Amino acid sequence: MPGPPENIQGYKSVHFSRTTITELMIPSYANFGGKIHGGILLSLMDKVAYVCAAKHAGNYCVTASIDTVNFLEPVEVGELVSLMASVNYVGRTSLVVGIRVISENVKTNVIKHTNTSYFTMVAKNEQNKPVEVPGLILENQEQVRRFEEARRRKEEKQNTIDKARQNNQEMDLDECKQNLKGERCVIQINKARKK
Ligand SMILES: CC(C)(COP(=O)(O)OP(=O)(O)OC[C@H]1O[C@@H](n2cnc3c(N)ncnc32)[C@H](O)[C@@H]1OP(=O)(O)O)[C@@H](O)C(=O)NCCC(=O)NCCS
């Protein structure tokens, strides 16, 4: 008889590595406008992504890339920020951690959704080489949807990279000049300078 999902050889459930970090936004985190620095939130997101990824991988992990961080609402000093992370997708040595960030006003209990982002983390062994991560057990429709969405984003990103590489090879200055008409730039190429 199969055991609980966590015990399927070489696979772990999403639940196994789900991680939340909650932190109070203190005055030293504020920018000149009195709101919380975006960099503070990014650092917390990187932390929670690391914990979630390392728990799933059972190994040290590094951040390979971050997909779209849009700050939807400013975060104020005194608010309680919670970052909820779970593994959305696994490749061979990489995994995608989805992070939802919310911010709570502790006096009014009003909660804002400040952003959702996706961190791609890569597991490394003692020799600093990428190492295979366990597969993912998807236990409900939501988890299947997230896995499939992450797989599509990865595919689309690869297509965009391939296309950009091809465009770079084919880039023609006259065509660029044509495309840039109406943009807020002036082309003043100094032929004496290489770059
Ligand atoms: C990311 C890194 C591990 C990739 O190493 P690599 O030798 O190029 O490894 P590979 O080409 O075998 O790729 C390993 C995995 O990473 C994924 N990957 C590599 N670069 C990636 C990127 N920019 N975005 C998303 N995934 C990426 C690959 O798709 C592959 O995934 P898979 O095994 O699930 O298919 C390596 O470049 C690295 O260590 N970068 C520094 C990371 C770091 O220090 N981060 C902290 C920033 S201070």
The ligand as an SDF file (V2000), in Angstrom:
LIG
                    3D

 48 50  0  0  0  0  0  0  0  0999 V2000
   22.0610   29.6990  -12.0530 C   0  0  0  0  0  0  0  0  0  0  0  0
   23.2340   28.7640  -12.2030 C   0  0  0  0  0  0  0  0  0  0  0  0
   23.2350   27.7310  -11.0930 C   0  0  0  0  0  0  0  0  0  0  0  0
   23.1180   28.0380  -13.5530 C   0  0  0  0  0  0  0  0  0  0  0  0
   24.2560   27.2360  -13.6700 O   0  0  0  0  0  0  0  0  0  0  0  0
   24.6400   26.4830  -15.0480 P   0  0  0  0  0  0  0  0  0  0  0  0
   25.9490   25.8660  -14.8670 O   0  0  0  0  0  0  0  0  0  0  0  0
   24.3980   27.4210  -16.1740 O   0  0  0  0  0  0  0  0  0  0  0  0
   23.6510   25.3150  -15.0020 O   0  0  0  0  0  0  0  0  0  0  0  0
   22.7330   24.6820  -16.1120 P   0  0  0  0  0  0  0  0  0  0  0  0
   22.8340   25.3480  -17.4420 O   0  0  0  0  0  0  0  0  0  0  0  0
   22.9720   23.2190  -16.0150 O   0  0  0  0  0  0  0  0  0  0  0  0
   21.2950   25.0000  -15.5310 O   0  0  0  0  0  0  0  0  0  0  0  0
   20.8710   24.4540  -14.3220 C   0  0  0  0  0  0  0  0  0  0  0  0
   19.4050   24.7580  -14.1660 C   0  0  0  0  0  0  0  0  0  0  0  0
   19.2540   26.1570  -13.9500 O   0  0  0  0  0  0  0  0  0  0  0  0
   18.2970   26.6770  -14.8490 C   0  0  0  0  0  0  0  0  0  0  0  0
   18.7020   28.0500  -15.1380 N   0  0  0  0  0  0  0  0  0  0  0  0
   19.9330   28.4850  -15.4690 C   0  0  0  0  0  0  0  0  0  0  0  0
   19.9100   29.8100  -15.6400 N   0  0  0  0  0  0  0  0  0  0  0  0
   18.6340   30.2060  -15.4190 C   0  0  0  0  0  0  0  0  0  0  0  0
   17.9700   31.4620  -15.4540 C   0  0  0  0  0  0  0  0  0  0  0  0
   18.6100   32.5860  -15.7270 N   0  0  0  0  0  0  0  0  0  0  0  0
   16.6590   31.5100  -15.1720 N   0  0  0  0  0  0  0  0  0  0  0  0
   15.9910   30.3800  -14.8600 C   0  0  0  0  0  0  0  0  0  0  0  0
   16.5580   29.1520  -14.8090 N   0  0  0  0  0  0  0  0  0  0  0  0
   17.8620   29.0800  -15.0980 C   0  0  0  0  0  0  0  0  0  0  0  0
   18.3860   25.7720  -16.0670 C   0  0  0  0  0  0  0  0  0  0  0  0
   17.1940   25.8350  -16.8340 O   0  0  0  0  0  0  0  0  0  0  0  0
   18.5640   24.4270  -15.4050 C   0  0  0  0  0  0  0  0  0  0  0  0
   17.3120   23.9690  -14.9260 O   0  0  0  0  0  0  0  0  0  0  0  0
   16.8820   22.4220  -14.9870 P   0  0  0  0  0  0  0  0  0  0  0  0
   18.0410   21.6130  -14.4910 O   0  0  0  0  0  0  0  0  0  0  0  0
   15.7290   22.3300  -14.0750 O   0  0  0  0  0  0  0  0  0  0  0  0
   16.5410   22.1240  -16.3910 O   0  0  0  0  0  0  0  0  0  0  0  0
   24.6000   29.5260  -12.1930 C   0  0  0  0  0  0  0  0  0  0  0  0
   24.6270   30.4390  -13.2540 O   0  0  0  0  0  0  0  0  0  0  0  0
   24.8760   30.2520  -10.8990 C   0  0  0  0  0  0  0  0  0  0  0  0
   25.3440   29.6630   -9.9280 O   0  0  0  0  0  0  0  0  0  0  0  0
   24.5750   31.5870  -10.8610 N   0  0  0  0  0  0  0  0  0  0  0  0
   24.7990   32.3720   -9.6900 C   0  0  0  0  0  0  0  0  0  0  0  0
   23.6130   32.2720   -8.7550 C   0  0  0  0  0  0  0  0  0  0  0  0
   23.7650   33.1480   -7.5550 C   0  0  0  0  0  0  0  0  0  0  0  0
   24.8460   33.2820   -7.0350 O   0  0  0  0  0  0  0  0  0  0  0  0
   22.6650   33.7520   -7.1570 N   0  0  0  0  0  0  0  0  0  0  0  0
   22.6610   34.6920   -6.1030 C   0  0  0  0  0  0  0  0  0  0  0  0
   22.8230   36.0640   -6.6780 C   0  0  0  0  0  0  0  0  0  0  0  0
   23.8660   37.0370   -5.6810 S   0  0  0  0  0  0  0  0  0  0  0  0
  1  2  1  0
  2  3  1  0
  2  4  1  0
  2 36  1  0
  4  5  1  0
  5  6  1  0
  6  7  2  0
  6  8  1  0
  6  9  1  0
  9 10  1  0
 10 11  2  0
 10 12  1  0
 10 13  1  0
 13 14  1  0
 14 15  1  0
 15 16  1  0
 15 30  1  0
 16 17  1  0
 17 18  1  0
 17 28  1  0
 18 19  1  0
 18 27  1  0
 19 20  2  0
 20 21  1  0
 21 22  1  0
 21 27  2  0
 22 23  1  0
 22 24  2  0
 24 25  1  0
 25 26  2  0
 26 27  1  0
 28 29  1  0
 28 30  1  0
 30 31  1  0
 31 32  1  0
 32 33  2  0
 32 34  1  0
 32 35  1  0
 36 37  1  0
 36 38  1  0
 38 39  2  0
 38 40  1  0
 40 41  1  0
 41 42  1  0
 42 43  1  0
 43 44  2  0
 43 45  1  0
 45 46  1  0
 46 47  1  0
 47 48  1  0
M  END
$$$$
